[in-house]
Amino acid sequence: QVQLVESGGGSVQAGGSLRLSCAASGRTFSSYAMGWFRQAPEKEREFVAAISRSGGNTNYADSLKGRFIISRDNAKNTVYLQMTSLKPEDTAVYYCAANRAASSTSPYQASYDYWGQGTQVTVSS
């Protein structure tokens, strides 16, 4: 089992940047593909980005390409989401998730086996 803890959220003005981190417990972090999702108020949770076990494959929501970058450090059991040029519509709770299918970069929530509790990101105009 994997436990995931997100951090790095906060409040930022439009145009600013934030880097989210997701720390995983256990020695098998490198066996999992990882993903980031987000849920805005009164909206369904949506896919943001995913990265394969090795970090060699990534996948992004089309609307976020060029502004968000997912990366991972297997030695630190951590996956990151670098967010730039933030917009008010990026305001949401951001969740990281782990997928046992190590080579997957699935955008589907059902593909993920473990979830963190989320971290709030608020972007003001």
Backbone torsions as a table, in degrees:
resi	resn	phi	psi	omega
1	GLN	NA	149.3	-179.2
2	VAL	-121.7	133.1	172.9
3	GLN	-108.0	134.7	-173.8
4	LEU	-120.7	134.1	179.4
5	VAL	-131.1	116.4	178.7
6	GLU	-86.9	152.1	174.6
7	SER	-153.6	169.6	175.9
8	GLY	100.7	-4.9	177.3
9	GLY	-70.9	171.7	179.1
10	GLY	163.1	-165.0	-179.7
11	SER	-106.9	137.2	-178.5
12	VAL	-147.5	153.2	176.3
13	GLN	-82.0	155.9	177.1
14	ALA	-54.1	138.2	-177.1
15	GLY	93.4	-12.4	-179.0
16	GLY	-82.1	-176.0	-177.0
17	SER	-132.6	153.5	172.4
18	LEU	-144.9	151.4	171.5
19	ARG	-121.2	119.5	176.0
20	LEU	-91.0	146.4	175.2
21	SER	-123.7	150.8	175.1
22	CYS	-135.4	111.0	-179.3
23	ALA	-95.2	133.1	-178.3
24	ALA	-110.3	141.2	175.1
25	SER	-87.0	164.5	174.6
26	GLY	89.7	165.3	-175.4
27	ARG	-96.4	4.5	-174.6
28	THR	-108.8	17.1	-177.9
29	PHE	-53.4	-41.9	-176.3
30	SER	-68.9	-6.5	177.4
31	SER	-86.8	-9.2	-173.6
32	TYR	-109.9	140.3	161.2
33	ALA	-75.6	154.7	-176.0
34	MET	-129.5	151.6	179.2
35	GLY	-141.0	159.1	171.8
36	TRP	-119.5	137.2	175.2
37	PHE	-130.7	166.6	176.8
38	ARG	-145.6	154.6	178.0
39	GLN	-135.6	114.4	176.6
40	ALA	-84.9	159.3	179.3
41	PRO	-54.0	130.5	176.5
42	GLU	63.2	22.1	176.5
43	LYS	-127.5	161.4	177.5
44	GLU	-77.0	155.0	176.7
45	ARG	-66.5	140.2	-176.2
46	GLU	-132.5	156.6	179.9
47	PHE	-71.5	140.5	176.3
48	VAL	-114.5	-57.7	-175.9
49	ALA	-163.3	158.6	177.3
50	ALA	-145.3	156.2	-179.0
51	ILE	-142.8	140.7	-179.1
52	SER	-74.6	171.9	-177.7
53	ARG	-53.2	-45.7	-176.4
54	SER	-80.9	-16.5	-173.8
55	GLY	88.6	-1.6	-176.1
56	GLY	-75.5	-22.7	178.9
57	ASN	-121.4	135.3	176.5
58	THR	-132.2	160.9	179.8
59	ASN	-146.8	140.0	-177.7
60	TYR	-132.4	150.2	167.0
61	ALA	-61.5	136.8	-175.1
62	ASP	-54.5	-39.7	-174.9
63	SER	-70.9	-12.7	-175.2
64	LEU	-109.4	-6.7	-179.5
65	LYS	-58.0	134.3	178.8
66	GLY	94.7	-19.2	178.7
67	ARG	-110.2	-31.2	-177.7
68	PHE	-113.6	142.1	176.7
69	ILE	-132.7	128.2	176.3
70	ILE	-100.5	141.2	177.3
71	SER	-150.3	170.2	179.5
72	ARG	-147.9	153.6	175.2
73	ASP	-128.1	99.9	-175.4
74	ASN	-67.1	-27.2	177.8
75	ALA	-67.6	-26.3	-179.6
76	LYS	-104.8	4.7	-179.2
77	ASN	52.6	42.6	-173.8
78	THR	-136.2	140.1	171.6
79	VAL	-116.5	145.6	-174.8
80	TYR	-122.2	155.6	170.2
81	LEU	-133.6	107.4	176.6
82	GLN	-88.7	122.2	-176.7
83	MET	-118.3	125.8	-179.5
84	THR	-124.5	166.8	179.9
85	SER	46.3	48.6	-174.4
86	LEU	-65.0	146.5	-178.6
87	LYS	-121.6	156.7	176.8
88	PRO	-54.7	-32.5	179.5
89	GLU	-72.0	-5.9	173.1
90	ASP	-83.0	-6.1	177.9
91	THR	-60.5	124.5	-176.0
92	ALA	-177.4	169.8	165.1
93	VAL	-89.7	128.2	-178.0
94	TYR	-104.0	131.0	-177.8
95	TYR	-118.8	141.3	167.8
96	CYS	-104.1	157.1	-176.0
97	ALA	-148.2	152.5	-178.6
98	ALA	-116.1	138.9	-176.1
99	ASN	-123.1	122.9	-178.1
100	ARG	-63.9	-24.5	178.4
101	ALA	-75.8	94.4	-164.3
102	ALA	-61.5	-30.2	-176.6
103	SER	-92.8	0.9	-174.5
104	SER	-78.7	148.0	167.6
105	THR	-128.3	46.1	-173.7
106	SER	-63.1	139.2	174.6
107	PRO	-90.2	3.0	-173.3
108	TYR	-98.7	129.8	-177.5
109	GLN	-59.3	-34.8	-177.7
110	ALA	-65.4	-15.9	179.8
111	SER	-76.9	-14.7	-171.7
112	TYR	-99.8	138.4	-171.9
113	ASP	-99.1	-29.1	-177.0
114	TYR	-133.3	145.6	-176.8
115	TRP	-133.5	146.8	171.3
116	GLY	-84.9	-179.8	-177.2
117	GLN	-86.2	-15.7	177.1
118	GLY	98.3	155.1	175.3
119	THR	-135.8	136.8	-175.0
120	GLN	-82.2	132.9	171.6
121	VAL	-120.6	125.4	179.6
122	THR	-123.9	123.3	-179.7
123	VAL	-114.8	120.8	-178.6
124	SER	-101.6	149.3	-178.5
125	SER	-88.3	NA	NA
